[in-house]
Amino acid sequence: MAFNKYTKWQTATMLTILGTGLALSGFLAVGAAKGELFTASPEPSIFGIWVEQDVAPYAADKFEVRQNGVYVSGRLISTTYGWDGSRLSYQMGGETYQYTFEEGQFIRQKPAHYVSTFARQAARVNPELKQNATQTLGQPLKQGS
């Protein structure tokens, strides 16, 4: 079969399209690798005060996770805890407490009296400190002599 000029154009066009697609695929792969697209996402920070949801405020369980341990009612109850990125566990009073982390909340698995969800308490700002900071920052700077 003899090649005519239309077949040559079709072959050239097809090779150009394939070459361009291959080059773009290579650039995309290199960019994704350098941009850490395929690396695991960082573990969420669990430090803070966690408050039980959907119960009366006076009956809600609370616990605080700090770098040096777990606190309940302001008292350090455990200096060691387990955190693997999705599960938190610690010991309190001879009993193991376990939580799973889902969508920014902890769900208590053990002890399982009932299903309870814990959300991180919003950070509170001392109104006195806030007012002092506003007054200090709001004053114009004095020019030196």
N, C-alpha and C positions, 0 to 999 in steps of 0.2 A: 504494500500500500504506500503510495507516494504521499508525502506531506505537501499540502498546499498552504498558501499563506494564511488561511483561516485557522487551520489546525496548529500552526506555529504560534499564532496569537493566543489561541486558547491555552496551549501548553505554557507559554510565557506568563500569561495572566494567572493561571493556576499555581505555578511555582512561586510567583510573587506573593500571592495570597497566603500560601502555606509558609513561606519564609517569614513573612511579616507576623503571622500568627504565632509561629515558633519563637520569634524574637520577643514579642510581647509577653508570651507565657514565661519566658526566662526572666524578663525584667520583673514581672509580677512575683515570681517565686523568690527572687533575691530580695525584693522590697519587703515581702512578707516576713522573710527570715530575719532581716535586719530590724524590722519594725516590731519584732517579738509577737507577731500575730499568732504563732503556734506555741507560745510558752504558756504555762499555767497562770491563771490569774492569781494575784496575791491573796493571802488569807485575810479575811475581814478582821478588823480590830474588835476585840470583845471587851476591852477595858471600859469600865463605866458601871453605873448603877442600873440594874435590871429590875423592873417592877412587873408584878403579875397583872395581867389584863382581865377585864370583864368580871371583876369582883369589886366589892365595896372598898374604898381607899383604906379604911381602917383595918380591913382583913387581908389586904394584899401582901403576899410574900415579896421580899426584896432581898437581893444579894448584890454585892459589888465585886467585880473582878479587877484586881490590880496586878501589876507585874510581880509583886511579892506574895500574892495569895488571894484567897477569897474571904470576903468579909460579910457578916450578917449582923445587922443592928450595930454597926460600927466596930464590931469585934472581929479580930482575925480568927477564923475557924479552921483554916487549912492553908498551909504554906505551899502545898503541892496540889496541882490540878492537871488534868489531861486535856489537851486541846489539839485536835488533828486537822482543824480547818472546817469541820462540820459537826463535831461532837465535843461537848464539854462534860467533864466528870470531876467530882471531888468528893471527899469524905467529910461528913459532919455527924458527930455523935454516934459513930459506929455504923452509920447508914451511908450508902453510896447514892449520890445525886447525879443523874445523867440527863443531859439536854441535847437535842439536835438543833442545829442552826438552819433555819429556813426563811428566806426572804427577809432578812434583817431582824428576825425574832428567834428567841429560844423557845422550844417546846419541851416541857418536862416529860421525860420518859420514866424515870425512877426517882423517888417513890411515886407510883402511879395511883394516887387517891382518886384523881380525876384529871382530865386533860386540861393543862394550864399553859398559857402562852405568856412569855415575858418580853417586854419591849424596853429598849434603852431609855432611861429617863433623860429628858432634855437638860442640858447644863444650865444651872441657875447662876445669874449674875447678882451679886450683892448690890442692892439699890444704892447704898451709901457709897460704895466704891465707884459705881457708875456715875453718880452725881459728881463726886470729886474729880473723876477723870474728865468729865464734860467741862467742869469749871476750869480745870487746869489747861485743857487743850483749847478751850474757847477764848482764853485770854491772849491778847496780842503779845508777841515777844518784845521785850524791852531792848532798845539799841544800846550798845556799849559806848562809853565815853571815848 
